[in-house]
Amino acid sequence: MTETHAAPATDGTEARADMTAQFARAAMAFSDPEASAARAGAEPMQMYVDRASEGPLERIGDQNVVLLRMADILFVNKHRDVEQASKYLGSNRPAIPLGLDGSEHRKYRRLLDPVFTAKRVAPLADNVRSLADQIIDGFVGDHEVEAYHRWCEPLPSTIFLSILGLPLEDLDEFLHFKNLTLGNEFGTLPLEQAIARREEAVVWIQDYFNRLLDDRLESASAGDDLLGWLISTEVEGDRLPREDILDILGLLVIAGLDTVASSLACFLSYFARHPDHRALLLADASRWPAAIEELMRYESPVTDGARIAVTDLDLPSGERISAGTHMGISWHAANLDPDYFADPLTVDFDRSPNPHIGFASGFHRCLGSHLARMEMQVALEAWHRRIPEYVITPGSDLTYRGNPRAPHNLTLRWCRGRLDRSGDVRAEDGDDVACGIAHGERVMDPVVFDRADIEPGGRPGRMRRGEILDHEIEVDRDTGVVDVALDDEMGPTS
């Protein structure tokens, strides 16, 4: 098996200077203290609306602007004289295809788009569902979980490593690579130190994949996974150069390990704070696709992007952008534009149409959007089948960080009573509270409901295995707790 080789990479000193300039400019969008404080909270939406109401863009220093209106952003993202500014992500060369433009970008999108169509990713749904349940099995009996690190992050990361054909035991190393690359340290560390973290990540990922590529190229078969396909596929009659494979893999790993994880955390946080919207989905699971689209709009986990004007631009808003200007793209502000979304600060699962750009827009629209949508829907359905009622643990840290934004320390709590994969409620020996018990559900173990209003006269309600609950049990929305205890003196059950 042979491979072609690309021309030598850009000089290391030049590439480092480009990377430093890229990250320094990207940090400008996060430099305003008031905006940063709003971003750290769960509800920064009003801040974006207020900024956009003052004008369609913000000028930051010389030749740096932030675009805030949907029409301007759509125009820029489809303009041939605009380049991608976020070129370096997971590599010390332009990431493929994100860091390319023009004919080179189109060449690689034609190669990769068919791999991530809705039809191609649909068969993965069963794997996502099974893994979501398997991970939940590990903590559902604890009645509390640090949701980002225990579920939101490992679920899509494990799925994506399996798509690539990578050893699942290497997951922690890949998460470390991802965190070095996407960490939000530009606001807390000197720029040189932040750049050094990214360089450390690039050295690790390229060394990892170079060793893996050597092994695959020496074997009789490249493999039947995505990595094997990248090794054996051809573009315009030639095998992909090794450098191109590395630059594709670096980007895919970043996207596959972080975007869905952050989105899941944002959505669980939203539902924990808005049980009325959660109830709509518990009552009608067919509303999940529309709910995910609306939360992608409202939460906008990927908050910002960047472009560079190659020539002078006259925007739809009337603003003029001079050639060479670095344009920050606020996806979040655009998704709250009242010219495109009626009552944009209201979450409406019946919103139609919903032309959000939570997956970006134009030439660089998210390559993996179909995979992300499927993973989010399947995973969230699995979570709410098992843990329908939950709250944010009082006193826990709900700070949002990064881009994609997420509450990395999101801690959720639900009351006692283990929910099995069918959604049945099972009280366990020693439990003194349970939740998720609603009118019409079947009790799987003998329990006594200690609330005085269960039966007339204040007598506690008693139930045996297999009986149907015919009383409504009220759940305390602040604590998620219903007062339910095992009755140790009930004797044998039928």
C-alpha positions in Angstrom: 0.0 0.0 0.0 1.5 3.4 -1.0 0.7 7.0 -0.2 1.5 10.3 -1.9 3.3 13.1 -0.1 2.3 16.7 0.0 4.7 19.6 -0.4 6.6 20.6 2.8 4.4 22.3 5.4 4.6 26.1 5.9 7.7 27.1 7.8 7.3 26.5 11.5 8.1 30.1 12.5 5.7 31.5 10.0 2.9 29.1 11.0 3.5 29.9 14.7 3.2 33.6 13.9 0.0 33.0 12.0 -1.5 30.9 14.8 -0.6 33.5 17.4 -2.2 36.2 15.4 -5.3 34.1 14.9 -5.8 33.3 18.6 -5.0 36.9 19.6 -7.7 38.2 17.3 -10.2 35.6 18.4 -9.6 36.6 22.0 -10.7 40.1 21.3 -14.3 39.0 20.9 -14.1 37.8 24.6 -12.3 40.8 26.0 -15.2 42.9 27.2 -15.6 42.4 30.9 -19.4 42.9 31.0 -20.0 40.6 28.0 -17.7 38.0 29.5 -19.6 38.1 32.8 -22.8 37.5 30.9 -21.3 34.7 28.9 -20.3 32.9 32.1 -24.0 32.7 33.1 -26.7 30.4 32.0 -28.7 33.2 30.3 -26.5 35.6 28.2 -29.2 36.0 25.6 -30.3 39.5 26.7 -26.7 40.7 26.4 -26.5 39.8 22.7 -29.9 41.4 22.0 -28.8 44.6 23.7 -25.5 44.7 21.8 -27.2 44.2 18.5 -29.8 46.8 19.2 -27.0 49.4 19.4 -25.8 48.7 15.9 -25.2 45.9 13.4 -21.5 45.6 14.3 -18.9 46.5 16.9 -15.5 47.9 15.9 -12.7 46.7 18.1 -9.4 48.4 17.4 -7.9 48.7 13.9 -9.5 46.4 11.3 -11.3 44.2 13.7 -15.1 44.1 13.9 -17.8 41.8 15.4 -20.9 41.2 13.2 -24.1 40.9 15.1 -27.0 40.8 12.6 -28.2 37.7 10.7 -28.4 39.4 7.3 -24.8 40.6 7.4 -23.5 37.2 8.6 -25.4 35.3 5.9 -24.0 37.7 3.3 -20.4 37.3 4.5 -20.5 33.6 4.8 -21.5 33.2 1.1 -19.2 35.8 -0.3 -16.3 34.4 -2.5 -14.0 37.3 -1.4 -14.2 36.3 2.3 -11.8 33.8 3.9 -12.0 31.6 6.9 -10.1 33.2 9.8 -10.0 30.1 12.1 -7.5 28.2 10.1 -5.6 26.4 12.8 -7.5 23.9 14.8 -6.0 20.6 15.8 -3.0 21.1 13.5 0.0 23.5 12.9 -1.3 23.7 9.3 -4.7 24.9 8.1 -7.3 22.4 9.2 -9.0 20.4 6.5 -11.6 21.4 5.4 -12.3 24.2 7.9 -9.1 26.2 7.3 -9.3 26.1 3.5 -11.2 28.3 1.0 -12.1 28.3 -2.6 -11.4 25.4 -4.9 -9.3 23.5 -2.3 -12.1 23.8 0.3 -14.7 22.6 -2.3 -12.5 19.6 -3.2 -12.4 18.3 0.4 -16.0 19.0 1.1 -17.0 16.9 -1.9 -14.9 14.2 -0.4 -16.1 14.4 3.2 -19.8 15.5 2.9 -21.1 12.1 1.7 -19.6 10.5 4.8 -21.8 12.5 7.1 -25.1 12.6 5.4 -28.3 12.0 7.4 -28.7 8.6 5.7 -25.1 7.5 6.5 -25.3 8.4 10.2 -28.8 7.0 10.9 -27.7 3.4 11.5 -25.5 4.7 14.3 -28.6 5.6 16.4 -28.9 2.2 18.1 -25.2 2.4 19.2 -25.8 5.9 20.6 -28.9 4.7 22.5 -27.2 1.7 23.9 -24.2 3.6 25.1 -26.4 6.4 26.6 -28.2 3.7 28.7 -25.0 2.0 29.6 -23.4 5.1 30.9 -26.6 6.1 32.8 -26.6 2.6 34.4 -23.3 3.6 36.1 -24.7 6.5 38.0 -28.5 6.4 38.1 -28.5 4.8 41.5 -26.4 7.6 42.9 -29.3 10.1 42.5 -26.8 12.8 41.5 -24.2 13.2 38.8 -21.7 15.7 37.5 -23.4 15.4 34.2 -20.8 17.0 31.8 -17.9 14.8 32.7 -19.9 11.6 33.5 -22.3 11.6 30.5 -22.3 14.6 28.1 -18.6 14.3 27.3 -17.9 10.6 27.2 -21.0 9.7 25.2 -20.3 11.5 21.9 -16.6 11.1 22.3 -16.9 7.3 22.6 -19.2 7.1 19.6 -16.8 9.2 17.5 -13.7 7.2 18.4 -15.6 4.1 17.3 -16.4 5.7 14.0 -12.7 6.5 13.4 -11.7 3.0 14.5 -9.6 4.2 17.5 -9.1 2.3 20.7 -11.7 3.4 23.3 -9.1 3.0 26.1 -7.4 6.1 24.6 -10.4 8.3 25.3 -8.8 10.2 28.3 -5.8 11.1 26.1 -8.1 12.5 23.4 -10.1 14.5 25.9 -6.9 16.0 27.2 -5.9 16.9 23.6 -9.4 18.5 23.1 -9.2 20.5 26.3 -5.7 21.8 25.5 -7.0 22.9 22.1 -10.3 24.4 23.0 -9.6 25.6 26.6 -10.9 29.0 27.5 -7.6 30.1 29.0 -7.0 33.2 26.7 -8.8 35.3 29.4 -6.6 33.9 32.2 -3.2 33.0 30.8 -0.6 35.0 28.9 -1.0 34.5 25.2 2.4 32.7 24.8 1.4 30.2 27.5 -2.0 29.6 25.8 -0.3 29.1 22.4 2.2 26.7 24.0 -0.8 24.5 25.2 -2.1 24.3 21.7 1.4 23.4 20.3 1.6 20.6 22.9 -1.8 19.3 21.7 -0.7 19.4 18.1 2.6 17.5 18.8 0.6 14.8 20.7 -2.1 14.3 18.1 0.3 14.2 15.2 2.6 11.7 16.9 -0.4 9.5 17.8 -1.8 9.4 14.3 1.6 9.0 12.7 2.2 5.9 14.7 -1.3 4.6 13.9 -0.9 5.4 10.2 2.4 3.6 10.1 0.7 0.5 11.6 -2.2 0.6 9.1 0.1 1.2 6.1 2.2 -1.8 7.0 -0.8 -4.1 7.4 -2.6 -6.0 4.7 -5.7 -3.9 5.0 -6.2 -0.3 5.9 -9.3 -1.1 7.9 -13.1 -0.8 7.4 -13.5 2.3 9.6 -13.2 6.0 8.8 -9.4 6.0 9.3 -9.1 3.1 6.8 -11.2 5.0 4.3 -9.1 8.1 4.6 -6.0 6.0 3.9 -7.4 4.2 0.9 -9.6 6.9 -0.8 -8.5 9.0 -3.7 -9.0 12.6 -4.6 -8.6 13.5 -8.3 -6.9 10.2 -8.9 -4.3 10.4 -6.0 -4.2 9.0 -2.5 -4.4 11.6 0.3 -1.0 12.8 1.4 -0.2 11.9 5.0 -0.2 15.6 6.0 -3.8 16.0 4.6 -4.9 13.0 6.6 -3.4 14.4 9.8 -5.1 17.8 9.2 -8.4 16.1 8.5 -8.2 13.9 11.6 -7.1 16.7 13.9 -10.2 18.7 13.0 -12.6 15.7 13.1 -11.4 14.8 16.6 -12.0 18.3 17.9 -15.4 18.6 16.4 -16.5 15.0 17.3 -15.4 15.3 20.9 -16.6 18.7 21.9 -19.6 20.2 20.0 -22.2 17.6 21.0 -20.9 17.3 24.5 -21.3 21.0 25.0 -24.7 21.1 23.5 -25.9 18.2 25.7 -24.7 20.0 28.8 -26.4 23.3 27.7 -29.7 21.5 27.0 -29.7 19.5 30.3 -29.0 22.7 32.2 -31.9 24.4 30.3 -34.4 21.6 31.0 -33.3 21.5 34.7 -34.2 25.2 35.0 -37.3 25.0 32.9 -39.4 21.9 33.9 -42.4 23.2 32.0 -40.6 22.8 28.7 -39.2 19.4 29.8 -42.8 18.3 30.6 -43.8 19.1 27.0 -41.3 16.5 25.7 -42.1 13.9 28.4 -45.7 14.2 27.2 -44.9 14.0 23.5 -41.6 12.6 22.4 -42.4 13.5 18.7 -41.5 17.1 19.6 -37.8 16.3 20.2 -36.5 17.3 16.8 -38.2 20.7 16.9 -37.0 21.2 20.5 -33.4 20.5 19.5 -33.6 23.0 16.7 -35.0 25.7 19.0 -32.4 25.1 21.7 -29.6 25.2 19.1 -31.0 28.6 18.2 -31.5 29.9 21.7 -28.5 28.3 23.5 -26.1 28.5 20.4 -23.4 26.4 22.1 -20.9 27.4 19.4 -21.1 31.2 20.0 -18.6 32.7 17.6 -16.6 32.2 14.4 -14.4 34.5 12.3 -13.8 35.5 8.7 -11.4 37.9 6.9 -12.5 40.3 4.1 -10.2 39.8 1.1 -11.8 42.9 -0.6 -14.0 45.8 0.4 -17.5 44.7 1.3 -20.8 46.6 1.5 -23.0 44.8 4.0 -26.8 44.6 3.8 -26.9 46.7 6.9 -25.2 49.5 5.1 -21.9 49.1 6.9 -18.7 49.1 4.8 -15.9 46.6 5.6 -12.4 47.4 4.2 -10.2 44.7 2.7 -8.1 42.9 5.3 -10.6 43.4 8.2 -10.9 40.5 10.6 -14.6 39.9 11.2 -15.8 38.2 14.4 -19.1 36.3 13.6 -21.5 36.1 16.5 -23.7 33.1 15.8 -25.4 33.6 19.1 -26.4 37.2 18.3 -27.6 36.3 14.9 -29.8 33.5 16.3 -31.5 36.2 18.4 -32.1 38.6 15.6 -35.7 39.9 15.8 -35.8 40.4 12.0 -35.5 36.6 11.6 -37.1 35.3 14.8 -40.3 36.7 16.4 -40.0 37.1 20.1 -36.4 35.7 20.0 -35.9 35.6 23.8 -38.8 33.1 24.1 -38.1 29.4 23.7 -40.9 28.1 21.4 -40.8 24.4 20.4 -43.5 25.2 17.8 -41.3 27.9 16.1 -41.6 27.5 12.3 -39.7 28.3 10.2 -36.5 28.2 12.4 -33.7 29.4 10.2 -31.0 29.3 12.9 -27.3 29.1 12.1 -26.3 27.2 15.2 -24.3 24.9 12.8 -22.9 28.0 11.1 -23.8 28.9 7.5 -22.5 29.3 4.0 -19.5 27.5 2.6 -18.2 26.4 6.1 -21.4 25.1 7.4 -20.8 22.3 10.0 -19.7 19.1 8.2 -21.1 16.9 11.0 -24.5 18.6 11.7 -26.5 15.5 10.8 -24.5 13.3 13.1 -24.8 15.9 15.9 -28.6 16.2 15.5 -29.0 12.4 15.6 -26.7 12.0 18.7 -28.5 14.8 20.6 -32.0 13.5 20.0 -31.2 9.9 20.7 -29.2 10.7 23.8 -31.7 13.2 25.3 -34.6 10.8 24.7 -32.6 8.1 26.6 -31.8 10.4 29.5 -35.4 11.5 29.9 -36.8 8.0 29.7 -34.5 7.1 32.6 -34.4 10.4 34.6 -37.4 12.4 33.7 -37.4 14.6 36.8 -34.2 16.4 37.9 -32.9 19.6 39.2 -29.5 21.4 39.4 -27.9 20.6 42.8 -28.3 23.7 45.0 -24.9 25.4 45.5 -23.2 23.7 42.5 -21.1 25.7 40.0 -23.1 26.7 37.0 -20.4 28.7 35.3 -20.3 28.5 31.5 -16.9 28.5 29.8 -15.4 28.2 26.3 -16.5 28.2 22.7 -18.4 25.9 22.4 -20.0 27.2 25.7 -20.9 24.7 28.3 -21.5 24.4 32.1 -18.5 22.0 32.7 -19.4 21.5 36.3 -23.1 20.9 35.8 -24.3 18.7 38.7 -27.8 17.3 38.5 -29.9 15.6 41.3 -32.9 13.4 41.2 -34.8 11.8 44.0 -34.4 8.2 45.0 -35.8 5.2 43.3 -33.8 3.6 40.5 -35.3 4.0 37.0 -34.6 1.0 34.8 -34.2 1.1 31.0 -38.0 0.6 30.6 -38.7 3.7 32.6 -40.2 1.8 35.5 -39.6 3.0 39.1 -37.9 0.6 41.4 -37.4 1.5 45.1 -34.4 0.0 46.7 -33.7 -1.2 50.3 -32.7 1.8 52.3 -34.2 4.4 50.1 -36.3 7.1 51.8 -37.3 9.2 48.8 -38.2 8.4 45.2 -39.3 10.4 42.2 -40.5 10.0 38.7 -43.6 8.3 40.1 -46.7 9.6 38.3 -50.4 8.7 38.1 -50.9 5.3 36.3 -47.4 3.9 36.8 -46.8 0.4 38.1 -44.9 0.0 41.4 -42.2 -2.6 41.1 -41.4 -3.0 44.8 -43.5 -2.5 48.0 -43.4 1.1 49.1 -45.3 3.3 51.5 -46.1 6.8 50.5 -45.7 8.9 53.7 -47.5 12.1 52.5 -50.5 12.7 54.7 -52.7 13.7 51.8 -52.4 10.4 49.9 -55.5 8.9 51.5 -58.4 10.6 53.4 -57.8 10.9 57.1 -54.1 11.2 56.7 -53.4 7.5 56.5 -50.3 6.6 54.5 -50.9 5.0 51.1 -49.6 1.4 50.8 -48.9 -0.4 47.5 -47.6 -3.8 46.6 -45.6 -5.0 43.7 -47.6 -4.8 40.4 -50.3 -2.5 41.7 -51.1 0.7 39.7 -50.8 4.0 41.4 -54.1 5.8 41.3 -53.1 9.0 43.2 -51.2 11.9 41.8 -47.9 12.3 43.7 -46.6 15.9 43.8 -42.9 16.5 43.2 -41.2 19.4 44.9 -39.8 21.4 42.0 -37.1 23.0 44.1 -35.7 19.8 45.5 -37.1 17.2 43.1 -38.1 15.1 46.2 -41.2 13.1 46.9 -41.5 11.6 50.4 -41.5 7.9 49.7 -40.0 5.1 52.0 -39.8 1.4 51.9 -42.3 -0.4 54.2 -40.2 -3.1 55.9 -43.1 -4.6 57.7 -45.4 -5.3 54.7 -44.4 -9.0 54.4 -44.3 -11.0 51.3 -45.4 -9.5 48.0 -47.2 -11.1 45.2 
